[in-house]
């Protein structure tokens, strides 16, 4: 019995050791590559338990497929206008294709070394196409940070492509600095630009004020001319009517006064109104009796 137990134990130990040598587990956060005599033969991107030939025939290489953050060192880069800026760029990347990654770089350390070189190239190329005012500006609408970051990401992805088996998910500018001399020049330019805008605004306001005053003066002259013409017309009409009554008054004073009273009475009574006057007052005495007036021939 004792010998049988030893044999069973040895069999179990052999099976366990065999499983250890011919199987391996890939976790959810990993991807793997199986090599046969050092040459890649199979890549694994799904988690689970897998089998292989025991070493040295086949070996597995596991890679962490989670997102990694790589931050480049601060570097000075000239903008399009030859104004230097200091930027600190970072990327978020992961191993996407184990086979391509193993063939191109082999290890994450080597991958990050190559990525830093590509980040520097993309940074120099893209920043060199944009003016300093697109990074630092008093007007937020003129700052193009998002556009610049997207251009850098696209250029980096094109450079890396599928050759490295790497997926670059995000790129961003963490810091942006300028030297003291550049800062002084920038503030001087911003102050000059502000002064220029102030002068332009004041000049424009003065021009508009002169235009408004000129328009008001012109309208004033037109209205005064129209009022004066209207007054002349009214005066002429009044003078004509007065001349007519004067003529009648000279020819027949009593008849002229009678016509004037009739006209006044017509105007007073043309609307509904209650008026209390003595019946003997002019021109209401006409309501009692009509004077005996005959026009002169």
TIPASE-904445 format. One record per residue (C-alpha): residue in one letter; x, y, z; residue number from 1. Coordinates in Angstrom, 2 decimals, always signed. Layout:
N
{aa->A | east->X | north->Y | up->Z | i->NUM}
...
This chain:
297
{aa->X | east->+0.00 | north->+0.00 | up->+0.00 | i->1}
{aa->X | east->+2.82 | north->+2.31 | up->+0.84 | i->2}
{aa->X | east->+4.49 | north->+1.70 | up->-2.53 | i->3}
{aa->X | east->+1.18 | north->+2.33 | up->-4.34 | i->4}
{aa->X | east->+0.74 | north->+5.65 | up->-2.53 | i->5}
{aa->X | east->+4.24 | north->+6.71 | up->-3.54 | i->6}
{aa->X | east->+3.54 | north->+5.76 | up->-7.14 | i->7}
{aa->X | east->+0.26 | north->+7.72 | up->-7.15 | i->8}
{aa->X | east->+2.00 | north->+10.72 | up->-5.63 | i->9}
{aa->X | east->+4.76 | north->+10.57 | up->-8.24 | i->10}
{aa->X | east->+2.17 | north->+10.28 | up->-11.04 | i->11}
{aa->X | east->+0.25 | north->+13.31 | up->-9.72 | i->12}
{aa->X | east->+3.48 | north->+15.27 | up->-9.36 | i->13}
{aa->X | east->+4.48 | north->+14.38 | up->-12.91 | i->14}
{aa->X | east->+1.08 | north->+15.41 | up->-14.25 | i->15}
{aa->X | east->+1.23 | north->+18.73 | up->-12.38 | i->16}
{aa->X | east->+4.74 | north->+19.44 | up->-13.60 | i->17}
{aa->X | east->+3.73 | north->+18.47 | up->-17.14 | i->18}
{aa->X | east->+0.79 | north->+20.85 | up->-16.98 | i->19}
{aa->X | east->+3.06 | north->+23.59 | up->-15.68 | i->20}
{aa->X | east->+5.42 | north->+23.12 | up->-18.61 | i->21}
{aa->X | east->+2.81 | north->+22.68 | up->-21.37 | i->22}
{aa->X | east->+0.11 | north->+25.13 | up->-20.28 | i->23}
{aa->X | east->-0.11 | north->+28.80 | up->-19.38 | i->24}
{aa->X | east->-2.82 | north->+31.27 | up->-18.46 | i->25}
{aa->X | east->-3.49 | north->+34.61 | up->-20.14 | i->26}
{aa->X | east->-5.27 | north->+37.11 | up->-17.89 | i->27}
{aa->X | east->-7.78 | north->+39.73 | up->-19.03 | i->28}
{aa->X | east->-5.14 | north->+42.44 | up->-18.76 | i->29}
{aa->X | east->-2.59 | north->+40.53 | up->-20.86 | i->30}
{aa->X | east->-1.83 | north->+39.38 | up->-24.38 | i->31}
{aa->X | east->+0.67 | north->+36.67 | up->-25.22 | i->32}
{aa->X | east->+2.96 | north->+35.40 | up->-27.96 | i->33}
{aa->X | east->+4.15 | north->+31.82 | up->-28.36 | i->34}
{aa->X | east->+7.56 | north->+31.25 | up->-29.97 | i->35}
{aa->X | east->+8.99 | north->+27.98 | up->-31.26 | i->36}
{aa->X | east->+12.76 | north->+27.85 | up->-31.12 | i->37}
{aa->X | east->+12.73 | north->+31.64 | up->-30.80 | i->38}
{aa->X | east->+10.46 | north->+32.29 | up->-33.76 | i->39}
{aa->X | east->+6.91 | north->+33.62 | up->-33.23 | i->40}
{aa->X | east->+4.21 | north->+31.13 | up->-34.19 | i->41}
{aa->X | east->+1.06 | north->+32.26 | up->-32.40 | i->42}
{aa->X | east->-0.33 | north->+35.41 | up->-30.77 | i->43}
{aa->X | east->-3.08 | north->+35.36 | up->-28.15 | i->44}
{aa->X | east->-5.27 | north->+38.36 | up->-27.32 | i->45}
{aa->X | east->-8.13 | north->+36.63 | up->-25.48 | i->46}
{aa->X | east->-7.90 | north->+35.58 | up->-21.80 | i->47}
{aa->X | east->-7.96 | north->+31.87 | up->-20.92 | i->48}
{aa->X | east->-5.90 | north->+28.69 | up->-20.44 | i->49}
{aa->X | east->-3.69 | north->+27.68 | up->-23.37 | i->50}
{aa->X | east->-1.32 | north->+24.82 | up->-24.16 | i->51}
{aa->X | east->+2.11 | north->+24.69 | up->-25.81 | i->52}
{aa->X | east->+5.07 | north->+22.43 | up->-26.24 | i->53}
{aa->X | east->+7.40 | north->+22.39 | up->-23.23 | i->54}
{aa->X | east->+10.60 | north->+24.44 | up->-23.25 | i->55}
{aa->X | east->+12.91 | north->+24.74 | up->-25.04 | i->56}
{aa->X | east->+10.62 | north->+23.83 | up->-27.94 | i->57}
{aa->X | east->+8.05 | north->+26.57 | up->-27.29 | i->58}
{aa->X | east->+7.96 | north->+29.52 | up->-24.91 | i->59}
{aa->X | east->+5.31 | north->+32.07 | up->-24.09 | i->60}
{aa->X | east->+5.88 | north->+35.82 | up->-23.84 | i->61}
{aa->X | east->+3.19 | north->+37.76 | up->-22.02 | i->62}
{aa->X | east->+2.61 | north->+41.50 | up->-22.38 | i->63}
{aa->X | east->+0.55 | north->+43.84 | up->-20.24 | i->64}
{aa->X | east->-2.17 | north->+45.11 | up->-22.61 | i->65}
{aa->X | east->-3.44 | north->+47.81 | up->-20.27 | i->66}
{aa->X | east->-3.08 | north->+51.49 | up->-21.11 | i->67}
{aa->X | east->+0.27 | north->+53.04 | up->-20.25 | i->68}
{aa->X | east->+1.17 | north->+56.70 | up->-19.85 | i->69}
{aa->X | east->+4.43 | north->+57.89 | up->-21.35 | i->70}
{aa->X | east->+5.56 | north->+61.44 | up->-20.57 | i->71}
{aa->X | east->+8.26 | north->+63.05 | up->-22.67 | i->72}
{aa->X | east->+10.86 | north->+65.36 | up->-21.16 | i->73}
{aa->X | east->+10.56 | north->+69.12 | up->-21.43 | i->74}
{aa->X | east->+11.89 | north->+70.22 | up->-24.78 | i->75}
{aa->X | east->+12.28 | north->+73.58 | up->-26.52 | i->76}
{aa->X | east->+10.64 | north->+73.79 | up->-29.93 | i->77}
{aa->X | east->+10.49 | north->+76.83 | up->-32.24 | i->78}
{aa->X | east->+7.11 | north->+77.95 | up->-33.54 | i->79}
{aa->X | east->+6.43 | north->+79.15 | up->-37.08 | i->80}
{aa->X | east->+7.47 | north->+82.69 | up->-36.23 | i->81}
{aa->X | east->+10.77 | north->+81.44 | up->-34.75 | i->82}
{aa->X | east->+9.53 | north->+82.05 | up->-31.20 | i->83}
{aa->X | east->+10.74 | north->+79.16 | up->-29.00 | i->84}
{aa->X | east->+8.42 | north->+77.47 | up->-26.53 | i->85}
{aa->X | east->+9.04 | north->+74.69 | up->-24.02 | i->86}
{aa->X | east->+6.45 | north->+71.91 | up->-24.03 | i->87}
{aa->X | east->+5.91 | north->+68.72 | up->-22.08 | i->88}
{aa->X | east->+3.98 | north->+66.12 | up->-24.10 | i->89}
{aa->X | east->+2.44 | north->+62.85 | up->-22.92 | i->90}
{aa->X | east->+0.75 | north->+59.93 | up->-24.67 | i->91}
{aa->X | east->-1.48 | north->+57.04 | up->-23.60 | i->92}
{aa->X | east->-0.59 | north->+53.77 | up->-25.40 | i->93}
{aa->X | east->-0.90 | north->+50.00 | up->-25.14 | i->94}
{aa->X | east->+0.30 | north->+46.80 | up->-26.77 | i->95}
{aa->X | east->-2.32 | north->+45.94 | up->-29.39 | i->96}
{aa->X | east->-0.60 | north->+43.32 | up->-31.59 | i->97}
{aa->X | east->+1.79 | north->+41.05 | up->-29.63 | i->98}
{aa->X | east->+3.42 | north->+39.59 | up->-32.76 | i->99}
{aa->X | east->+4.21 | north->+42.95 | up->-34.36 | i->100}
{aa->X | east->+5.28 | north->+44.34 | up->-31.00 | i->101}
{aa->X | east->+7.66 | north->+41.41 | up->-30.37 | i->102}
{aa->X | east->+9.21 | north->+41.64 | up->-33.84 | i->103}
{aa->X | east->+9.57 | north->+45.45 | up->-33.82 | i->104}
{aa->X | east->+10.60 | north->+46.32 | up->-30.27 | i->105}
{aa->X | east->+10.46 | north->+43.25 | up->-28.07 | i->106}
{aa->X | east->+10.05 | north->+44.95 | up->-24.68 | i->107}
{aa->X | east->+8.04 | north->+47.90 | up->-23.30 | i->108}
{aa->X | east->+11.27 | north->+49.70 | up->-22.40 | i->109}
{aa->X | east->+12.51 | north->+49.57 | up->-25.98 | i->110}
{aa->X | east->+9.04 | north->+50.57 | up->-27.20 | i->111}
{aa->X | east->+9.02 | north->+53.67 | up->-25.00 | i->112}
{aa->X | east->+12.48 | north->+54.64 | up->-26.22 | i->113}
{aa->X | east->+11.28 | north->+54.55 | up->-29.84 | i->114}
{aa->X | east->+8.06 | north->+56.35 | up->-28.96 | i->115}
{aa->X | east->+9.97 | north->+59.20 | up->-27.30 | i->116}
{aa->X | east->+11.92 | north->+59.71 | up->-30.51 | i->117}
{aa->X | east->+8.72 | north->+59.78 | up->-32.58 | i->118}
{aa->X | east->+7.05 | north->+62.16 | up->-30.09 | i->119}
{aa->X | east->+9.95 | north->+64.58 | up->-30.46 | i->120}
{aa->X | east->+9.70 | north->+64.47 | up->-34.26 | i->121}
{aa->X | east->+5.93 | north->+64.98 | up->-34.28 | i->122}
{aa->X | east->+6.25 | north->+67.78 | up->-31.74 | i->123}
{aa->X | east->+8.85 | north->+69.64 | up->-33.82 | i->124}
{aa->X | east->+6.96 | north->+69.19 | up->-37.09 | i->125}
{aa->X | east->+3.52 | north->+70.26 | up->-35.85 | i->126}
{aa->X | east->+4.57 | north->+73.11 | up->-33.56 | i->127}
{aa->X | east->+6.77 | north->+74.46 | up->-36.35 | i->128}
{aa->X | east->+3.62 | north->+74.91 | up->-38.47 | i->129}
{aa->X | east->+1.82 | north->+77.10 | up->-35.92 | i->130}
{aa->X | east->+2.44 | north->+80.63 | up->-34.69 | i->131}
{aa->X | east->+3.13 | north->+81.45 | up->-31.05 | i->132}
{aa->X | east->-0.18 | north->+83.36 | up->-30.89 | i->133}
{aa->X | east->-1.99 | north->+80.04 | up->-31.38 | i->134}
{aa->X | east->-0.51 | north->+78.82 | up->-28.08 | i->135}
{aa->X | east->-0.61 | north->+82.03 | up->-26.00 | i->136}
{aa->X | east->-3.22 | north->+84.67 | up->-26.76 | i->137}
{aa->X | east->-5.41 | north->+87.08 | up->-24.82 | i->138}
{aa->X | east->-8.31 | north->+86.03 | up->-27.05 | i->139}
{aa->X | east->-9.33 | north->+82.42 | up->-26.21 | i->140}
{aa->X | east->-10.84 | north->+82.03 | up->-29.69 | i->141}
{aa->X | east->-7.35 | north->+82.29 | up->-31.23 | i->142}
{aa->X | east->-5.83 | north->+79.53 | up->-29.06 | i->143}
{aa->X | east->-5.70 | north->+76.24 | up->-31.02 | i->144}
{aa->X | east->-4.49 | north->+73.76 | up->-28.43 | i->145}
{aa->X | east->-6.98 | north->+71.05 | up->-29.35 | i->146}
{aa->X | east->-6.19 | north->+71.32 | up->-33.05 | i->147}
{aa->X | east->-2.44 | north->+71.17 | up->-32.41 | i->148}
{aa->X | east->-2.77 | north->+68.13 | up->-30.14 | i->149}
{aa->X | east->-4.91 | north->+66.33 | up->-32.73 | i->150}
{aa->X | east->-2.35 | north->+67.08 | up->-35.46 | i->151}
{aa->X | east->+0.46 | north->+65.75 | up->-33.27 | i->152}
{aa->X | east->-1.55 | north->+62.60 | up->-32.48 | i->153}
{aa->X | east->-2.30 | north->+61.98 | up->-36.17 | i->154}
{aa->X | east->+1.35 | north->+62.46 | up->-37.15 | i->155}
{aa->X | east->+2.53 | north->+60.14 | up->-34.37 | i->156}
{aa->X | east->+0.01 | north->+57.47 | up->-35.33 | i->157}
{aa->X | east->+1.09 | north->+57.71 | up->-38.97 | i->158}
{aa->X | east->+4.74 | north->+57.37 | up->-37.96 | i->159}
{aa->X | east->+4.15 | north->+54.39 | up->-35.69 | i->160}
{aa->X | east->+1.35 | north->+52.85 | up->-37.73 | i->161}
{aa->X | east->+0.93 | north->+49.11 | up->-37.42 | i->162}
{aa->X | east->+4.66 | north->+48.45 | up->-37.56 | i->163}
{aa->X | east->+5.12 | north->+48.42 | up->-33.79 | i->164}
{aa->X | east->+1.89 | north->+46.69 | up->-32.83 | i->165}
{aa->X | east->+1.12 | north->+49.67 | up->-30.59 | i->166}
{aa->X | east->-2.13 | north->+51.58 | up->-30.23 | i->167}
{aa->X | east->-1.75 | north->+55.26 | up->-29.30 | i->168}
{aa->X | east->-5.04 | north->+56.36 | up->-27.79 | i->169}
{aa->X | east->-4.38 | north->+59.93 | up->-26.58 | i->170}
{aa->X | east->-1.80 | north->+62.70 | up->-26.90 | i->171}
{aa->X | east->-1.76 | north->+65.92 | up->-24.89 | i->172}
{aa->X | east->+0.43 | north->+68.87 | up->-23.97 | i->173}
{aa->X | east->+0.86 | north->+68.75 | up->-20.20 | i->174}
{aa->X | east->+2.93 | north->+71.92 | up->-19.79 | i->175}
{aa->X | east->+3.85 | north->+74.92 | up->-21.90 | i->176}
{aa->X | east->+6.55 | north->+77.34 | up->-20.83 | i->177}
{aa->X | east->+8.40 | north->+80.27 | up->-22.33 | i->178}
{aa->X | east->+11.71 | north->+81.86 | up->-21.37 | i->179}
{aa->X | east->+11.88 | north->+85.21 | up->-19.60 | i->180}
{aa->X | east->+12.99 | north->+87.05 | up->-22.73 | i->181}
{aa->X | east->+10.16 | north->+85.52 | up->-24.74 | i->182}
{aa->X | east->+7.67 | north->+86.33 | up->-21.98 | i->183}
{aa->X | east->+8.78 | north->+89.96 | up->-21.98 | i->184}
{aa->X | east->+8.45 | north->+90.20 | up->-25.75 | i->185}
{aa->X | east->+5.07 | north->+88.51 | up->-25.65 | i->186}
{aa->X | east->+3.70 | north->+90.91 | up->-23.04 | i->187}
{aa->X | east->+5.07 | north->+93.88 | up->-24.96 | i->188}
{aa->X | east->+3.34 | north->+92.65 | up->-28.12 | i->189}
{aa->X | east->+0.11 | north->+92.02 | up->-26.23 | i->190}
{aa->X | east->+0.28 | north->+95.52 | up->-24.71 | i->191}
{aa->X | east->+0.93 | north->+97.05 | up->-28.13 | i->192}
{aa->X | east->-1.93 | north->+95.05 | up->-29.61 | i->193}
{aa->X | east->-4.25 | north->+96.22 | up->-26.86 | i->194}
{aa->X | east->-3.22 | north->+99.83 | up->-27.42 | i->195}
{aa->X | east->-3.74 | north->+99.46 | up->-31.14 | i->196}
{aa->X | east->-7.21 | north->+98.05 | up->-30.61 | i->197}
{aa->X | east->-8.00 | north->+100.84 | up->-28.14 | i->198}
{aa->X | east->-6.94 | north->+103.53 | up->-30.63 | i->199}
{aa->X | east->-8.85 | north->+101.81 | up->-33.42 | i->200}
{aa->X | east->-11.98 | north->+101.58 | up->-31.24 | i->201}
{aa->X | east->-11.76 | north->+105.26 | up->-30.21 | i->202}
{aa->X | east->-11.19 | north->+106.34 | up->-33.83 | i->203}
{aa->X | east->-14.12 | north->+104.26 | up->-35.00 | i->204}
{aa->X | east->-16.32 | north->+105.69 | up->-32.25 | i->205}
{aa->X | east->-15.35 | north->+109.24 | up->-33.16 | i->206}
{aa->X | east->-16.07 | north->+108.57 | up->-36.83 | i->207}
{aa->X | east->-19.49 | north->+107.15 | up->-35.96 | i->208}
{aa->X | east->-20.18 | north->+110.13 | up->-33.68 | i->209}
{aa->X | east->-19.32 | north->+112.55 | up->-36.50 | i->210}
{aa->X | east->-21.54 | north->+110.61 | up->-38.89 | i->211}
{aa->X | east->-24.44 | north->+110.60 | up->-36.43 | i->212}
{aa->X | east->-24.02 | north->+114.35 | up->-35.82 | i->213}
{aa->X | east->-23.83 | north->+115.02 | up->-39.55 | i->214}
{aa->X | east->-26.97 | north->+112.96 | up->-40.19 | i->215}
{aa->X | east->-28.76 | north->+114.76 | up->-37.34 | i->216}
{aa->X | east->-27.73 | north->+118.18 | up->-38.68 | i->217}
{aa->X | east->-28.92 | north->+117.22 | up->-42.16 | i->218}
{aa->X | east->-32.26 | north->+115.99 | up->-40.84 | i->219}
{aa->X | east->-32.55 | north->+119.16 | up->-38.76 | i->220}
{aa->X | east->-32.00 | north->+121.32 | up->-41.86 | i->221}
{aa->X | east->-34.52 | north->+119.30 | up->-43.85 | i->222}
{aa->X | east->-37.14 | north->+119.52 | up->-41.09 | i->223}
{aa->X | east->-36.54 | north->+123.25 | up->-40.59 | i->224}
{aa->X | east->-36.79 | north->+123.85 | up->-44.33 | i->225}
{aa->X | east->-39.99 | north->+121.83 | up->-44.53 | i->226}
{aa->X | east->-41.45 | north->+123.64 | up->-41.50 | i->227}
{aa->X | east->-40.48 | north->+127.01 | up->-42.92 | i->228}
{aa->X | east->-42.02 | north->+126.15 | up->-46.28 | i->229}
{aa->X | east->-45.17 | north->+124.97 | up->-44.53 | i->230}
{aa->X | east->-45.30 | north->+128.16 | up->-42.45 | i->231}
{aa->X | east->-44.88 | north->+130.27 | up->-45.58 | i->232}
{aa->X | east->-47.68 | north->+128.39 | up->-47.27 | i->233}
{aa->X | east->-49.96 | north->+128.84 | up->-44.25 | i->234}
{aa->X | east->-49.06 | north->+132.51 | up->-44.02 | i->235}
{aa->X | east->-49.73 | north->+132.95 | up->-47.73 | i->236}
{aa->X | east->-53.07 | north->+131.20 | up->-47.41 | i->237}
{aa->X | east->-53.97 | north->+133.34 | up->-44.39 | i->238}
{aa->X | east->-52.87 | north->+136.47 | up->-46.15 | i->239}
{aa->X | east->-54.99 | north->+135.55 | up->-49.17 | i->240}
{aa->X | east->-58.05 | north->+134.91 | up->-47.01 | i->241}
{aa->X | east->-57.39 | north->+138.08 | up->-45.02 | i->242}
{aa->X | east->-57.02 | north->+140.05 | up->-48.24 | i->243}
{aa->X | east->-60.36 | north->+138.70 | up->-49.37 | i->244}
{aa->X | east->-62.02 | north->+139.79 | up->-46.13 | i->245}
{aa->X | east->-60.21 | north->+143.11 | up->-46.24 | i->246}
{aa->X | east->-61.55 | north->+143.67 | up->-49.72 | i->247}
{aa->X | east->-65.06 | north->+142.77 | up->-48.62 | i->248}
{aa->X | east->-64.63 | north->+144.88 | up->-45.51 | i->249}
{aa->X | east->-63.69 | north->+147.88 | up->-47.60 | i->250}
{aa->X | east->-66.61 | north->+147.37 | up->-49.98 | i->251}
{aa->X | east->-69.27 | north->+146.57 | up->-47.37 | i->252}
{aa->X | east->-68.15 | north->+146.57 | up->-43.72 | i->253}
{aa->X | east->-71.47 | north->+145.35 | up->-42.30 | i->254}
{aa->X | east->-71.69 | north->+142.40 | up->-44.71 | i->255}
{aa->X | east->-68.07 | north->+141.43 | up->-44.09 | i->256}
{aa->X | east->-68.62 | north->+141.38 | up->-40.31 | i->257}
{aa->X | east->-71.75 | north->+139.30 | up->-40.87 | i->258}
{aa->X | east->-69.83 | north->+136.72 | up->-42.93 | i->259}
{aa->X | east->-67.08 | north->+136.60 | up->-40.29 | i->260}
{aa->X | east->-69.66 | north->+135.89 | up->-37.58 | i->261}
{aa->X | east->-71.27 | north->+133.16 | up->-39.69 | i->262}
{aa->X | east->-67.84 | north->+131.51 | up->-40.19 | i->263}
{aa->X | east->-67.03 | north->+131.70 | up->-36.49 | i->264}
{aa->X | east->-70.42 | north->+130.24 | up->-35.54 | i->265}
{aa->X | east->-69.91 | north->+127.38 | up->-38.02 | i->266}
{aa->X | east->-66.56 | north->+126.47 | up->-36.50 | i->267}
{aa->X | east->-67.89 | north->+126.59 | up->-32.95 | i->268}
{aa->X | east->-70.94 | north->+124.43 | up->-33.66 | i->269}
{aa->X | east->-69.38 | north->+121.93 | up->-36.07 | i->270}
{aa->X | east->-68.88 | north->+119.44 | up->-33.18 | i->271}
{aa->X | east->-71.08 | north->+118.50 | up->-30.29 | i->272}
{aa->X | east->-70.50 | north->+121.08 | up->-27.61 | i->273}
{aa->X | east->-72.34 | north->+122.91 | up->-24.89 | i->274}
{aa->X | east->-71.57 | north->+126.59 | up->-24.76 | i->275}
{aa->X | east->-73.29 | north->+129.15 | up->-22.52 | i->276}
{aa->X | east->-73.15 | north->+132.74 | up->-23.80 | i->277}
{aa->X | east->-75.39 | north->+135.70 | up->-23.72 | i->278}
{aa->X | east->-77.81 | north->+135.67 | up->-26.65 | i->279}
{aa->X | east->-76.81 | north->+139.21 | up->-27.46 | i->280}
{aa->X | east->-73.10 | north->+138.39 | up->-27.87 | i->281}
{aa->X | east->-71.45 | north->+137.98 | up->-31.21 | i->282}
{aa->X | east->-72.02 | north->+135.83 | up->-33.19 | i->283}
{aa->X | east->-74.86 | north->+134.11 | up->-31.27 | i->284}
{aa->X | east->-77.30 | north->+136.99 | up->-31.65 | i->285}
{aa->X | east->-77.71 | north->+135.71 | up->-35.22 | i->286}
{aa->X | east->-79.71 | north->+132.86 | up->-33.71 | i->287}
{aa->X | east->-82.36 | north->+135.40 | up->-32.50 | i->288}
{aa->X | east->-82.60 | north->+137.58 | up->-35.54 | i->289}
{aa->X | east->-80.94 | north->+137.96 | up->-38.87 | i->290}
{aa->X | east->-79.78 | north->+141.52 | up->-39.51 | i->291}
{aa->X | east->-81.18 | north->+143.33 | up->-42.44 | i->292}
{aa->X | east->-78.12 | north->+143.50 | up->-44.62 | i->293}
{aa->X | east->-78.09 | north->+143.79 | up->-48.31 | i->294}
{aa->X | east->-74.87 | north->+143.45 | up->-50.27 | i->295}
{aa->X | east->-73.78 | north->+146.56 | up->-51.96 | i->296}
{aa->X | east->-73.78 | north->+146.48 | up->-55.71 | i->297}
